[in-house]
């Protein structure tokens, strides 16, 4: 599932801070087939938005995970 926003006007962030914020939700190669992959790190760094591909056991779970991550990032940025 893809989730994205490009209309945010937040503060800039270091990529390390973004990764720390998303740490529990990131996909890890070789691990469980669930998590988020950041497709546009520059948007997160600039605070302008995000584009993520989100995986989970099924579409319902992926959608729920994507909505949760998007809400969290939107509030943070």
C-alpha positions in Angstrom: 0.0 0.0 0.0 1.3 3.5 -0.8 0.6 6.4 1.4 1.7 10.0 0.7 1.3 13.6 1.5 3.0 16.5 -0.2 1.1 19.5 1.3 2.8 19.7 4.7 4.6 22.8 5.8 6.6 21.6 8.7 10.1 22.1 10.1 13.1 20.4 8.6 14.5 17.3 10.3 17.7 15.3 10.1 17.2 11.9 8.4 18.5 10.2 11.6 15.6 11.8 13.6 13.1 10.7 11.0 14.5 7.1 11.1 14.4 7.1 14.9 10.8 8.3 14.8 9.8 5.5 12.4 12.1 2.8 13.8 9.4 0.4 15.0 7.5 0.8 11.8 10.2 0.4 9.2 10.5 -2.6 7.0 13.7 -4.6 7.8 15.0 -6.8 5.0 15.2 -10.4 6.0 12.7 -9.8 8.8 9.0 -10.0 9.1 7.2 -9.0 5.9 5.7 -5.9 7.4 6.7 -2.3 7.8 7.2 0.9 5.9 9.7 1.8 3.2 10.5 5.5 2.8 10.4 6.4 -0.9 11.1 10.2 -0.5 13.5 10.8 2.4 14.1 14.4 1.2 10.4 15.3 1.8 10.6 14.1 5.4 13.9 15.9 5.8 12.3 19.1 4.5 9.1 18.7 6.5 7.1 19.0 3.3 5.5 15.5 3.2 6.2 11.8 2.8 5.8 8.9 0.4 5.8 5.4 1.9 5.2 1.9 0.7 3.7 -0.1 3.6 3.6 -3.9 3.9 1.7 -6.2 6.2 0.2 -9.6 6.4 -2.9 -8.5 4.4 -4.3 -5.4 2.8 -6.5 -4.5 5.8 -3.5 -4.6 8.1 -1.4 -2.7 5.6 -4.1 0.0 5.4 -4.4 0.3 9.1 -0.6 0.5 9.5 -0.4 3.1 6.7 -3.1 5.3 8.3 -1.4 5.1 11.7 2.0 6.0 10.3 0.6 8.8 8.1 -1.3 10.3 11.1 1.8 10.2 13.3 4.0 11.8 10.6 1.5 14.5 9.7 1.2 15.5 13.3 5.0 15.5 13.8 6.0 17.3 10.7 
